[in-house]
């Protein structure tokens, strides 16, 4: 786990931001070409600022996410760099929530001169005692009425030191006066501000009301970005909208191009992982004498496939930087991914039909190809009496003469494993890194109870891809058959590339 966390942080640097002396606040100017963009993330308490940053950074460890107000107490910094050159393109600043903007607005109107510009009025506020932050509650400075605006001061300091800001809006909230005051204070910083709507998938979203209010304040550019129900297109739209607000947008354009490339590469790598897993299982074969009791061998094969699927699933989780279920809930916590792949009811739930005739129905329902059981009735009965997912074959004359039977994973189970892997990949591509509840939506339309249909499978079990059919005759491709893992993977590498292309061409709309 330490390695996973370290890997995540190597891409997204995070540290507490040093707050500048309010008496020496820099006056903002347009970002110069060649500099990284300083982007402040601001908003009311508990609107999901840290959650959005976690998803943008693909980092489940950034900051602290809780369902309570004022979780972030200090400004924290993270950097987005070009994945190929290491050049820092955007520096993000996670700020504390604005707790009492209306009170601060009253103070500003009572204690600063209206003839001064917004930056001067904010600097005057930062120099006042009530803006001085302290971790010691007893040392906080209050005004004559006992108000403390040290948290708001941290936000204002960062605003004045930033090139632009995104204002995070909880789309479920009604438009209240305190939010209007927050926007008024943000406007005084004289930097571009773009509202970002979080929790947009909620049926209680009030986006139309918010957009009307924002337009009255000349904020006509906004975007949607749900930190739980993630859409990569929403992220690209966020960066694109920010770019339109800048004189020099080269850094954001470079970031968009690189992140689009990285996102596509992740998808390619994920499909290779799935294809390699399927080939490894398809090539898995065990030989037994026709008079041997098959049950111990069958149970060993099933357990080997379960472990192999689990390894594949964790490889996908790590690829998309979902490391620790204690930090962010993953799809594996849902019932659909905990169910045994050799449970015959799971085949039914995916709509994978294995019966080709009434006489064979009992065995086929368990994932057993009764037509391939050979002439040994005892073996057929024994296989039919346990959980299925395996196919017995006496394909060659030599096998029949020597009395050897080969056991494989059957087409229905291979189809199920492929479908479930693709579902997991789809879930990971649509899950924000701020999701802390396993019952939260993985992606639009999916809930904690999984249902599928015939159209959900990438192929018919009767029409396995040629790569999987070829693997049947290549036991040396499978590490599960007892071969060396690295050598077996090299042998099936070319087929994995070919099969991954078919997985992508057969993908369902996500």
C-alpha positions as CSV (number, residue, x, y, z in Angstrom):
1,X,0.0,0.0,0.0
2,X,2.9,2.4,0.8
3,X,4.2,1.8,-2.8
4,X,0.8,2.6,-4.3
5,X,0.5,5.8,-2.3
6,X,4.0,6.8,-3.2
7,X,3.4,6.2,-6.9
8,X,0.2,8.4,-6.8
9,X,2.0,11.2,-5.0
10,X,4.9,11.2,-7.4
11,X,2.6,12.5,-10.1
12,X,0.5,14.8,-8.0
13,X,2.7,16.7,-5.5
14,X,0.8,17.8,-2.4
15,X,1.9,20.0,0.5
16,X,0.6,22.8,2.7
17,X,0.8,26.1,1.0
18,X,2.8,28.9,2.7
19,X,0.6,31.9,3.2
20,X,2.2,35.1,2.0
21,X,2.5,38.2,4.3
22,X,-0.7,40.2,3.7
23,X,1.3,43.4,3.7
24,X,3.2,42.2,0.6
25,X,0.4,40.7,-1.5
26,X,1.3,40.6,-5.2
27,X,-0.9,42.4,-7.7
28,X,-2.1,39.9,-10.2
29,X,-1.2,40.2,-13.9
30,X,-2.0,38.1,-16.9
31,X,-0.1,34.8,-16.8
32,X,3.0,34.9,-18.9
33,X,3.7,32.4,-21.5
34,X,5.9,29.6,-20.1
35,X,4.6,29.8,-16.6
36,X,2.4,27.2,-14.9
37,X,-1.1,28.2,-14.3
38,X,-2.0,28.9,-10.6
39,X,-5.6,27.8,-10.1
40,X,-7.4,28.3,-6.8
41,X,-10.3,26.0,-6.0
42,X,-12.8,27.9,-3.8
43,X,-16.4,27.6,-2.6
44,X,-18.7,27.3,0.3
45,X,-18.0,24.6,3.0
46,X,-18.8,21.0,2.0
47,X,-19.4,21.7,-1.7
48,X,-16.9,19.1,-2.7
49,X,-13.7,21.1,-3.5
50,X,-11.3,18.4,-2.3
51,X,-13.5,15.8,-3.9
52,X,-13.1,17.4,-7.3
53,X,-9.4,17.8,-6.9
54,X,-9.1,14.1,-6.0
55,X,-10.8,13.2,-9.2
56,X,-8.8,15.6,-11.3
57,X,-5.6,14.4,-9.8
58,X,-6.6,10.7,-9.9
59,X,-5.4,10.6,-6.3
60,X,-7.6,9.1,-3.5
61,X,-5.1,10.3,-0.9
62,X,-5.3,14.0,-1.6
63,X,-6.7,16.1,1.2
64,X,-9.5,14.8,3.5
65,X,-13.0,14.1,2.3
66,X,-15.8,13.9,4.9
67,X,-19.5,14.6,4.9
68,X,-19.2,17.5,7.2
69,X,-18.3,21.2,7.0
70,X,-14.9,22.8,7.2
71,X,-12.9,19.5,6.6
72,X,-10.1,21.5,4.8
73,X,-8.6,23.9,7.3
74,X,-5.4,24.9,5.3
75,X,-4.5,25.7,1.7
76,X,-3.1,22.6,0.1
77,X,-1.2,22.4,-3.2
78,X,-1.0,19.9,-6.0
79,X,0.6,20.0,-9.4
80,X,-0.5,18.6,-12.8
81,X,2.5,17.9,-15.0
82,X,3.1,16.7,-18.5
83,X,3.4,12.9,-18.1
84,X,6.2,12.8,-20.7
85,X,8.3,15.8,-20.0
86,X,7.6,16.3,-16.3
87,X,6.9,20.0,-16.9
88,X,4.4,21.4,-14.4
89,X,1.5,22.8,-16.3
90,X,-1.1,23.6,-13.6
91,X,-0.7,24.2,-9.9
92,X,-4.0,23.6,-8.0
93,X,-4.7,25.1,-4.6
94,X,-7.4,23.5,-2.4
95,X,-8.7,26.2,-0.1
96,X,-10.8,26.1,3.1
97,X,-14.5,26.5,2.7
98,X,-16.0,30.0,2.9
99,X,-18.0,29.8,6.1
100,X,-19.4,33.3,6.6
101,X,-19.1,35.4,3.4
102,X,-22.1,37.5,4.4
103,X,-20.5,38.5,7.6
104,X,-17.3,39.3,5.8
105,X,-19.1,41.4,3.3
106,X,-20.7,43.4,6.1
107,X,-17.2,43.9,7.6
108,X,-15.8,45.0,4.2
109,X,-18.5,47.5,3.7
110,X,-18.2,48.9,7.2
111,X,-14.4,49.0,7.4
112,X,-13.1,49.6,3.9
113,X,-13.6,52.6,1.5
114,X,-15.9,52.0,-1.4
115,X,-13.8,54.3,-3.6
116,X,-10.9,51.8,-3.4
117,X,-10.8,48.9,-5.9
118,X,-11.5,45.4,-4.9
119,X,-7.9,44.3,-4.5
120,X,-7.1,47.2,-2.2
121,X,-10.2,46.5,0.0
122,X,-9.3,42.8,0.3
123,X,-5.7,43.7,1.2
124,X,-7.0,46.0,3.9
125,X,-9.0,43.1,5.2
126,X,-6.0,40.8,5.3
127,X,-4.1,43.3,7.3
128,X,-6.8,43.5,10.0
129,X,-6.6,41.5,13.2
130,X,-9.6,39.3,12.4
131,X,-7.9,37.9,9.3
132,X,-4.9,36.6,11.2
133,X,-4.9,32.8,11.2
134,X,-3.8,30.7,14.1
135,X,-4.0,27.0,14.8
136,X,-4.5,27.9,18.5
137,X,-8.1,28.8,19.1
138,X,-7.3,30.8,22.1
139,X,-4.9,33.0,20.0
140,X,-7.4,33.8,17.3
141,X,-8.2,37.5,16.8
142,X,-11.8,38.6,16.9
143,X,-13.5,41.9,16.2
144,X,-15.6,43.8,18.7
145,X,-18.5,41.5,18.0
146,X,-16.5,38.3,18.4
147,X,-16.2,37.4,14.7
148,X,-13.2,35.5,13.3
149,X,-12.6,35.5,9.6
150,X,-9.2,33.7,9.5
151,X,-10.6,30.9,7.3
152,X,-12.0,33.4,4.8
153,X,-8.6,35.2,4.9
154,X,-6.8,32.0,3.8
155,X,-9.1,31.9,0.7
156,X,-8.6,35.6,-0.1
157,X,-4.8,35.3,0.2
158,X,-4.8,32.4,-2.3
159,X,-7.1,34.2,-4.6
160,X,-4.8,37.2,-4.8
161,X,-1.8,35.0,-5.5
162,X,-3.6,32.9,-8.2
163,X,-4.2,33.4,-12.0
164,X,-7.8,32.2,-11.9
165,X,-10.3,30.3,-9.8
166,X,-13.0,27.8,-10.0
167,X,-15.9,28.3,-7.8
168,X,-17.4,24.9,-6.8
169,X,-21.2,24.8,-6.5
170,X,-23.2,22.0,-4.9
171,X,-25.9,21.8,-7.5
172,X,-28.3,20.4,-5.0
173,X,-28.3,23.7,-3.0
174,X,-30.8,26.4,-3.6
175,X,-29.5,29.9,-4.6
176,X,-29.1,31.7,-1.3
177,X,-27.8,35.2,-0.3
178,X,-24.6,33.8,1.2
179,X,-23.6,32.4,-2.2
180,X,-24.2,35.8,-3.9
181,X,-21.9,37.4,-1.3
182,X,-19.2,34.8,-1.9
183,X,-19.3,35.6,-5.6
184,X,-19.1,39.4,-4.9
185,X,-16.0,38.9,-2.8
186,X,-14.4,36.6,-5.4
187,X,-15.0,39.3,-8.1
188,X,-13.0,41.8,-6.1
189,X,-9.8,39.6,-6.6
190,X,-9.9,40.7,-10.3
191,X,-9.1,37.3,-11.7
192,X,-11.3,35.0,-14.0
193,X,-13.7,32.9,-12.0
194,X,-15.5,29.9,-13.4
195,X,-18.4,28.2,-11.5
196,X,-18.2,24.4,-11.5
197,X,-21.3,22.4,-10.7
198,X,-20.7,19.3,-8.5
199,X,-23.2,16.6,-7.7
200,X,-24.9,17.2,-11.0
201,X,-26.4,13.7,-11.2
202,X,-28.6,14.4,-8.2
203,X,-32.4,14.6,-9.0
204,X,-32.4,17.7,-6.6
205,X,-30.0,19.7,-8.8
206,X,-30.9,23.3,-9.2
207,X,-28.6,24.2,-12.1
208,X,-31.1,26.4,-14.0
209,X,-31.6,28.6,-11.0
210,X,-27.9,28.9,-10.4
211,X,-27.2,29.7,-14.0
212,X,-29.7,32.5,-14.0
213,X,-28.1,34.0,-10.9
214,X,-24.6,33.6,-12.3
215,X,-25.6,35.4,-15.6
216,X,-26.8,38.4,-13.6
217,X,-23.2,38.6,-12.2
218,X,-21.7,38.4,-15.7
219,X,-20.5,34.8,-15.1
220,X,-21.7,33.3,-18.4
221,X,-19.1,30.5,-18.6
222,X,-19.7,27.5,-16.3
223,X,-19.3,23.7,-16.4
224,X,-20.4,20.5,-14.8
225,X,-18.0,18.1,-13.1
226,X,-19.3,15.4,-10.9
227,X,-16.6,14.1,-8.6
228,X,-18.3,10.8,-8.0
229,X,-20.1,10.0,-11.4
230,X,-17.0,10.9,-13.5
231,X,-17.1,11.7,-17.2
232,X,-13.8,12.3,-18.9
233,X,-15.6,14.6,-21.5
234,X,-16.7,16.8,-18.5
235,X,-13.0,17.2,-17.5
236,X,-12.0,18.1,-21.0
237,X,-14.8,20.7,-21.1
238,X,-13.7,22.1,-17.8
239,X,-10.1,22.7,-19.0
240,X,-11.5,24.0,-22.4
241,X,-13.8,26.6,-20.7
242,X,-10.9,27.7,-18.5
243,X,-8.7,28.2,-21.5
244,X,-11.2,30.5,-23.1
245,X,-10.9,32.9,-20.2
246,X,-7.1,33.3,-20.5
247,X,-5.0,35.5,-22.7
248,X,-2.3,32.8,-22.7
249,X,-3.8,29.4,-22.7
250,X,-0.9,27.3,-24.0
251,X,-0.4,25.5,-20.7
252,X,-4.0,24.4,-20.6
253,X,-4.0,23.3,-24.2
254,X,-0.9,21.3,-23.6
255,X,-2.5,19.7,-20.5
256,X,-5.7,18.8,-22.4
257,X,-3.7,17.2,-25.2
258,X,-1.6,15.2,-22.9
259,X,-4.4,14.0,-20.6
260,X,-6.4,12.9,-23.6
261,X,-3.4,10.8,-24.8
262,X,-2.9,9.4,-21.3
263,X,-6.6,8.5,-21.0
264,X,-6.6,6.7,-24.3
265,X,-3.4,4.9,-23.3
266,X,-4.9,3.8,-20.0
267,X,-7.8,2.2,-21.9
268,X,-5.5,0.4,-24.3
269,X,-3.5,-1.0,-21.3
270,X,-6.6,-2.0,-19.5
271,X,-7.8,-4.0,-22.5
272,X,-4.5,-5.7,-22.8
273,X,-4.7,-6.8,-19.1
274,X,-8.2,-8.2,-19.7
275,X,-7.2,-10.0,-23.0
276,X,-4.1,-11.5,-21.4
277,X,-6.2,-12.8,-18.5
278,X,-8.8,-14.4,-20.8
279,X,-6.1,-16.1,-22.9
280,X,-4.4,-17.4,-19.7
281,X,-7.7,-18.9,-18.7
282,X,-8.6,-20.2,-22.1
283,X,-5.3,-22.1,-22.4
284,X,-5.6,-23.6,-19.0
285,X,-5.8,-27.4,-19.3
286,X,-5.4,-30.3,-17.0
287,X,-5.2,-34.0,-18.0
288,X,-6.7,-36.9,-16.1
289,X,-7.2,-40.6,-16.8
290,X,-10.7,-41.3,-17.7
291,X,-11.2,-43.5,-14.6
292,X,-9.8,-40.9,-12.2
293,X,-12.1,-38.9,-9.9
294,X,-12.3,-35.5,-11.5
295,X,-13.6,-33.5,-8.6
296,X,-10.2,-32.6,-6.9
297,X,-8.8,-31.5,-10.3
298,X,-12.0,-29.5,-11.1
299,X,-12.0,-27.7,-7.8
300,X,-8.3,-26.9,-8.2
301,X,-9.0,-25.4,-11.6
302,X,-11.9,-23.3,-10.4
303,X,-9.8,-21.9,-7.5
304,X,-6.9,-21.1,-9.9
305,X,-9.3,-19.1,-12.1
306,X,-10.9,-17.3,-9.2
307,X,-7.4,-16.2,-8.0
308,X,-6.4,-15.2,-11.6
309,X,-9.6,-13.1,-12.0
310,X,-8.9,-11.4,-8.7
311,X,-5.3,-10.5,-9.8
312,X,-6.7,-9.1,-13.0
313,X,-9.2,-7.0,-11.2
314,X,-6.6,-5.5,-8.9
315,X,-4.4,-4.8,-11.9
316,X,-7.2,-2.7,-13.3
317,X,-7.8,-1.0,-10.0
318,X,-4.1,0.0,-9.7
319,X,-4.0,1.1,-13.3
320,X,-6.7,3.6,-12.6
321,X,-5.2,4.5,-9.2
322,X,-7.9,3.0,-6.9
323,X,-5.5,1.6,-4.3
324,X,-7.1,1.3,-0.9
325,X,-10.7,0.4,-0.2
326,X,-10.5,2.1,3.2
327,X,-9.9,5.5,1.4
328,X,-12.2,5.3,-1.6
329,X,-14.8,2.6,-2.3
330,X,-14.2,0.6,-5.4
331,X,-16.6,-1.5,-7.6
332,X,-15.2,-4.7,-6.2
333,X,-17.1,-3.9,-3.0
334,X,-20.4,-4.3,-4.9
335,X,-22.2,-7.6,-4.9
336,X,-21.8,-8.2,-8.6
337,X,-18.0,-8.5,-8.3
338,X,-18.1,-10.6,-5.1
339,X,-20.2,-13.3,-6.6
340,X,-18.4,-16.6,-7.5
341,X,-17.8,-16.7,-11.3
342,X,-18.7,-20.4,-11.2
343,X,-22.1,-19.7,-9.6
344,X,-24.6,-20.9,-12.3
345,X,-27.0,-18.1,-11.2
346,X,-24.4,-15.6,-12.3
347,X,-24.6,-16.9,-15.8
348,X,-28.3,-16.4,-15.8
349,X,-28.0,-12.8,-14.5
350,X,-25.8,-11.9,-17.5
351,X,-28.2,-13.6,-19.9
352,X,-25.6,-16.1,-21.0
353,X,-27.6,-19.1,-22.2
354,X,-25.8,-22.4,-22.2
355,X,-28.5,-24.9,-23.0
356,X,-28.8,-26.2,-26.6
357,X,-31.4,-28.9,-25.8
358,X,-33.7,-30.2,-23.1
359,X,-31.8,-33.4,-22.6
360,X,-28.5,-31.5,-21.9
361,X,-30.1,-28.7,-20.0
362,X,-29.2,-29.9,-16.5
363,X,-25.5,-30.2,-17.2
364,X,-25.3,-27.1,-19.5
365,X,-26.9,-24.9,-16.8
366,X,-23.8,-25.7,-14.8
367,X,-21.6,-24.6,-17.6
368,X,-20.8,-28.2,-18.7
369,X,-20.7,-29.1,-22.4
370,X,-22.5,-32.4,-22.2
371,X,-21.8,-33.2,-25.8
372,X,-18.1,-33.2,-25.2
373,X,-18.1,-35.5,-22.1
374,X,-17.0,-38.5,-24.1
375,X,-18.3,-42.0,-23.6
376,X,-17.5,-42.4,-19.9
377,X,-20.8,-41.9,-18.1
378,X,-19.2,-42.0,-14.7
379,X,-17.1,-38.9,-15.5
380,X,-20.0,-37.1,-17.0
381,X,-22.1,-37.7,-13.9
382,X,-19.3,-36.7,-11.6
383,X,-18.8,-33.4,-13.5
384,X,-22.5,-32.7,-13.6
385,X,-22.8,-33.1,-9.9
386,X,-20.5,-30.2,-8.9
387,X,-20.3,-26.5,-9.8
388,X,-19.6,-26.1,-13.5
389,X,-17.5,-23.9,-15.7
390,X,-15.3,-26.7,-17.1
391,X,-15.4,-28.7,-20.3
392,X,-14.1,-32.2,-20.7
393,X,-12.7,-33.1,-24.1
394,X,-11.5,-36.3,-25.8
395,X,-10.7,-34.6,-29.1
396,X,-8.0,-36.8,-30.5
397,X,-7.9,-40.5,-31.3
398,X,-4.7,-40.8,-29.2
399,X,-6.6,-39.5,-26.2
400,X,-9.3,-42.1,-26.7
401,X,-6.8,-44.9,-27.0
402,X,-4.8,-43.9,-24.0
403,X,-7.9,-43.0,-21.9
404,X,-6.8,-39.4,-21.3
405,X,-9.3,-36.6,-20.8
406,X,-8.4,-32.9,-20.9
407,X,-10.4,-30.4,-18.8
408,X,-10.8,-26.8,-20.0
409,X,-12.7,-23.7,-18.9
410,X,-15.9,-23.8,-21.0
411,X,-17.0,-21.1,-23.4
412,X,-19.9,-19.8,-21.3
413,X,-17.6,-19.2,-18.3
414,X,-15.0,-17.5,-20.6
415,X,-17.8,-15.2,-21.9
416,X,-18.9,-14.4,-18.4
417,X,-15.3,-13.6,-17.3
418,X,-14.9,-11.3,-20.3
419,X,-18.2,-9.5,-19.7
420,X,-17.5,-9.0,-16.0
421,X,-14.0,-7.6,-16.7
422,X,-15.4,-5.2,-19.3
423,X,-18.1,-4.1,-16.8
424,X,-15.4,-3.4,-14.2
425,X,-13.3,-1.4,-16.7
426,X,-16.4,0.7,-17.6
427,X,-17.1,1.3,-13.9
428,X,-13.5,2.5,-13.2
429,X,-13.6,4.9,-16.2
430,X,-16.8,6.5,-14.7
431,X,-15.9,6.5,-11.0
432,X,-14.5,9.6,-9.4
433,X,-11.6,9.2,-6.9
434,X,-13.7,11.0,-4.2
435,X,-16.3,8.1,-4.1
436,X,-16.3,7.0,-0.5
437,X,-19.5,4.9,-0.5
438,X,-19.8,1.6,-2.2
439,X,-23.5,2.2,-2.9
440,X,-22.8,5.4,-4.8
441,X,-23.4,5.1,-8.6
442,X,-20.5,3.6,-10.5
443,X,-21.8,5.2,-13.7
444,X,-25.1,6.3,-15.0
445,X,-27.7,3.5,-14.8
446,X,-25.7,1.1,-12.6
447,X,-26.7,0.4,-9.1
448,X,-25.6,-1.9,-6.3
449,X,-27.7,-4.8,-7.8
450,X,-26.4,-5.8,-11.2
451,X,-28.6,-6.8,-14.1
452,X,-27.5,-7.6,-17.6
453,X,-28.8,-8.9,-20.9
454,X,-27.7,-10.8,-23.9
455,X,-26.5,-7.6,-25.6
456,X,-24.1,-6.9,-22.7
457,X,-21.8,-9.7,-23.7
458,X,-18.9,-8.9,-26.1
459,X,-19.6,-12.0,-28.1
460,X,-21.9,-15.1,-28.1
461,X,-20.5,-18.0,-26.2
462,X,-20.9,-20.1,-29.3
463,X,-18.7,-17.6,-31.3
464,X,-15.6,-17.2,-29.1
465,X,-12.9,-15.0,-30.7
466,X,-10.3,-16.9,-32.8
467,X,-7.6,-15.9,-30.3
468,X,-9.4,-17.8,-27.5
469,X,-10.1,-20.8,-29.7
470,X,-6.4,-20.9,-30.6
471,X,-5.5,-20.8,-27.0
472,X,-7.3,-24.1,-26.5
473,X,-4.5,-25.9,-28.2
474,X,-1.7,-23.9,-26.5
475,X,-1.4,-25.1,-22.9
476,X,2.1,-23.6,-22.8
477,X,0.4,-20.1,-23.0
478,X,-1.2,-20.6,-19.5
479,X,0.7,-20.0,-16.3
480,X,-2.3,-21.8,-14.6
481,X,-1.3,-25.0,-16.3
482,X,1.9,-25.1,-14.3
483,X,4.2,-23.2,-16.7
484,X,6.4,-20.3,-15.8
485,X,4.3,-17.1,-15.6
486,X,6.7,-14.7,-17.5
487,X,7.4,-17.2,-20.2
488,X,3.7,-18.0,-20.7
489,X,2.9,-14.3,-20.9
490,X,5.5,-13.7,-23.6
491,X,4.1,-16.6,-25.6
492,X,0.6,-15.2,-25.6
493,X,1.6,-11.5,-26.0
494,X,0.8,-11.2,-29.7
495,X,-2.6,-12.8,-29.2
496,X,-3.3,-10.5,-26.3
497,X,-2.8,-7.4,-28.6
498,X,-5.1,-8.9,-31.2
499,X,-7.8,-9.9,-28.7
500,X,-7.6,-6.5,-27.0
501,X,-8.4,-4.8,-30.3
502,X,-11.5,-6.9,-30.6
503,X,-12.5,-6.1,-27.0
504,X,-12.4,-2.4,-27.9
505,X,-14.2,-2.8,-31.2
506,X,-17.0,-4.8,-29.4
507,X,-17.3,-2.4,-26.5
508,X,-20.6,-1.3,-25.3
509,X,-21.4,2.4,-25.2
510,X,-20.1,3.8,-21.9
